[in-house]
Amino acid sequence: MGAALLDLDEPWKVIARSRDYLLSPQVPYEQIGDVPNVVFPCAALYDRPTGRLTVYYGGADTVVCLAHAYLPELIEFVRARS
């Protein structure tokens, strides 16, 4: 899974895009299962007061997982590696 920053007025224009993965299969429950070595994002929730982004994702087609990031750090990551 990667990330991209899009223009608010013209969302087809990409401002920046991460070169590195934000999320990839790293641990056994993401690597071993019905579909091995796969993670796929399903939903994301943003908590404005804390700036925390929570991503729900599936791993190996057998588990549902959570990953957390802080939006300012995520934006910095995407811009620095675009």
C-alpha positions as CSV (number, residue, x, y, z in Angstrom):
1,M,0.0,0.0,0.0
2,G,1.3,3.5,-0.9
3,A,-0.1,7.0,-0.6
4,A,-0.6,10.0,-2.8
5,L,-1.5,13.6,-2.3
6,L,-4.0,15.0,-4.7
7,D,-5.0,18.5,-5.6
8,L,-8.2,19.5,-3.8
9,D,-9.7,21.3,-6.8
10,E,-8.5,19.0,-9.5
11,P,-8.2,15.6,-7.8
12,W,-6.8,13.9,-11.0
13,K,-3.6,15.9,-10.5
14,V,-1.1,14.2,-8.3
15,I,0.9,16.5,-6.1
16,A,3.1,13.8,-4.5
17,R,3.2,10.0,-4.3
18,S,5.2,7.8,-2.0
19,R,8.0,5.7,-3.5
20,D,8.2,3.4,-0.5
21,Y,5.4,1.2,0.7
22,L,3.4,2.4,3.8
23,L,2.3,-1.2,4.4
24,S,3.5,-4.5,3.1
25,P,3.4,-8.1,4.4
26,Q,6.0,-8.3,7.2
27,V,4.7,-10.6,9.9
28,P,3.5,-14.2,9.7
29,Y,-0.2,-13.4,9.9
30,E,0.2,-11.2,6.8
31,Q,2.4,-13.8,5.0
32,I,0.7,-17.1,5.7
33,G,-3.0,-17.7,5.0
34,D,-5.6,-18.2,2.2
35,V,-3.8,-15.7,0.0
36,P,-0.2,-15.5,1.3
37,N,2.0,-12.4,1.3
38,V,-0.8,-9.8,0.8
39,V,-2.1,-6.9,2.8
40,F,-5.0,-4.7,1.5
41,P,-6.5,-1.6,3.0
42,C,-10.3,-1.7,3.7
43,A,-11.1,1.5,5.5
44,A,-9.5,4.5,7.2
45,L,-10.6,6.7,10.1
46,Y,-9.1,10.1,11.0
47,D,-9.2,11.5,14.5
48,R,-8.9,15.2,14.0
49,P,-8.1,16.1,17.7
50,T,-5.1,13.8,17.9
51,G,-4.2,13.8,14.2
52,R,-4.1,10.0,14.2
53,L,-5.1,8.0,11.2
54,T,-6.3,4.4,11.7
55,V,-6.2,2.0,8.7
56,Y,-8.2,-1.2,8.8
57,Y,-6.6,-3.8,6.5
58,G,-6.7,-7.4,5.7
59,G,-3.8,-9.8,5.9
60,A,-3.3,-13.0,3.9
61,D,-7.1,-13.0,3.4
62,T,-7.5,-14.5,6.9
63,V,-7.2,-11.6,9.4
64,V,-8.4,-8.0,9.9
65,C,-5.7,-5.7,11.3
66,L,-5.2,-2.1,12.3
67,A,-2.3,0.2,11.6
68,H,-1.9,3.7,13.0
69,A,-0.1,6.8,11.7
70,Y,-0.2,10.5,12.4
71,L,-1.3,12.5,9.4
72,P,1.4,15.2,9.5
73,E,4.1,12.5,9.6
74,L,2.3,10.6,6.8
75,I,2.2,13.8,4.6
76,E,5.8,14.4,5.3
77,F,6.7,10.8,4.4
78,V,4.8,11.1,1.0
79,R,6.4,14.5,0.1
80,A,9.9,13.5,1.1
81,R,9.8,10.3,-1.0
82,S,7.9,11.4,-4.0
